[in-house]
Amino acid sequence: MGDMVNKTVVFLAVDGFEARAFEALWQCFGWQKNAATRIASFNADDQIISMDGLVNTHSDMSFAEASEMTFDVLVVADGITADAIMNDLAAKTALMNANDRSSAIVSVGKGAKALIAAGIINGRTVAAPPNLRDELMSAGATLADGPMAESDNIFSASGEADLKALCDIVSDYITGLSKEVA
């Protein structure tokens, strides 16, 4: 599994987010893969508290700042964040720019709604909850049969997937991509 030293992972998050997938991916990318992890929200230095109150932190950049950055991975780990950013131009631009740069884009569960809103899943297979099937089809995507999917630079999990395995797949993509460029 690839070590992600000198790689940056940006998490999109809003106050009240669901912490389960966020924490699992944060630990995997940051602690196990050695990537720099950052949080983007509506404003730089927004207080971000998970809905269960167990995670209490601050964003270190706005969605607008994230839309201008080059990074290796962009994560939407929950449906609350996805719902909050569906009409936010800066957040959608961050997703579109990440897609244009072939950065890895990770969604978990209803986080796929952010990918739909950004218009970046046409022709791709996405793992998401079954109740998103119609929305995915309307956006030109296919709902994956299994709990995880990899489609170009989009990596997704329905919510029931092994998030450590998803992290490993993304890490391999990023470190393999770096080797091709070098």
N, C-alpha and C positions, 0 to 999 in steps of 0.2 A: 504494500500500500504506500502510495506516494506521500512524502513529507512535504508540507506546504510552507516551509520557511520562505520568507519574502513574498508571500501571497496574501491578498487581502480578501476577507469575506465580509460583506455588508448585509446586515439584517434589517429589513424594513419592519418597524414595530410601532404600535400606537398604545397609548395608555389603555389598560383593560385587556391587553392581549392574553391569549391562551399560552401558558408557559411550557407545557409538556414537550412539544416538538422543538420549540425555541431552545430550551435548556439542553436537550439531548444533542442538538446540532451544534450549539455554542460550545459545549464541552468537547465534542468530537473534533470540530474544526480548530478550535483555539487551543485546547489543552493536549489533545492527542496528535493532531496533525501540525501543530506549531504555526498556524496561520495567524495573522493579525485580524482580530474581529472588531467590527465597528457597528454602531446602531444608527440608523437614519429614521427620523420621524418628521412630523410637520415642521418643527423648528429645531435648530441646534439647541441642545441643553433642555429639551422637554423632559419632564419627569415621566418615566415609563414604569408603571406598576402593573404586574400581572393581575388578572381577575381574581386569583386566589390570594393575592397579596404576598406570595412567597418570593417574587422577584421584584426588586425595587432599584431602579437604576436611572440613568439619564442618557438621552441620545447625544451623540457627539457631532452630528451634522443634520442638516435639513434634507428633505427629499430633493429640493432644488440643488443643493450642493452635491448630493449623490448622483444626480442626473448629469453633472459635469465631470464626475470622476471616472477614472479607469480603474477597475478592480477585477478580481478573478472570479468571484462568486457573489451572486445576489440571492438572498433567501427571503421568502414569504412563508413563514412557518405556521400561520393560523388564519382562520376565517374571519376573526374580528378585525385583524389588520387588513385583510383583503377587502372586507366590506367598507372599511373606513377610507381606503385609498382608491376605490373604484372610480371616483370622480375627481381625483386629485391629479392635475396635469403633470406636476413635477414627479410624482411617484410613478405614473405611467411612462413618463419620458425616461426615468432611470431604468425601468424594465426594457423599454424599446432600445435604448442605447446599449444596454448590456447584451441584448439579443444581437444587435448589429455588430458588436465586437466579438461575438462568439464566447462571451463570458458564460460560465455555467450559471443557470438560473434554476433555483430549487423551490418547489412548492410542496407543502404538506397539507393534506386534507382539503378544506375549503379555501386554502391559499390559492388554489387553481383559479378562483374567481378573479384574482388580480391579473393573471395571465390572459384571461378572457378579455378583461377590461382594456388591457394594453394592446390587444389585437396581435399577439405574437404566437398563437398556437395553431393557426391554419395549417392543415396537413400533418399535424403531429399527433402522437399518441400520448395521452396524459392519464396518470393514475390519480383518481379523485373519488370522493364519495359518489355512490350510484345516483343520488338525487341531483347531481350536476350533469348527468348524461345529456339532457336536452340542451342545456346552455353550451356544453362542449360541442355538440353536433352543430348548433347554430353558428358557432365560431369556426367551424371547419375542422375540428379536432375529433379524435376517436377516444373513447374511454377505454383504458387498458383493462385487460382481463385479470391481471394480477395486482398485487398490492404496490408494486413499483413499476416505473416506466422510465426509459431513457430514449429521448427522441431528439436527435441532433444535440443541441446544448441545453435542452430542457430536461431536468431530472425531477421526477415527481413521485410522491407517495400518497396513497389513499388515506393514510392516518393509521392504518393497521400494520404498516410495514416496519421492518427492522431499520431504524434510522441510522444506526451505526453502519450497516451495510450500505445504505444510501450515501452516507458521508464518504465511505471508502470508494464507491464508484465515482463520485464527484472528484475526489482527490486524485484518483487515477486519471480521470479526464484532464484535469488541470495540469498535472505533472507531465502527462503524455503530450499535451498541447505545447507546453513549454519546451519539451525536448525537440518537437518538430520545428519550432521557431528558431531554436539555438543553432 
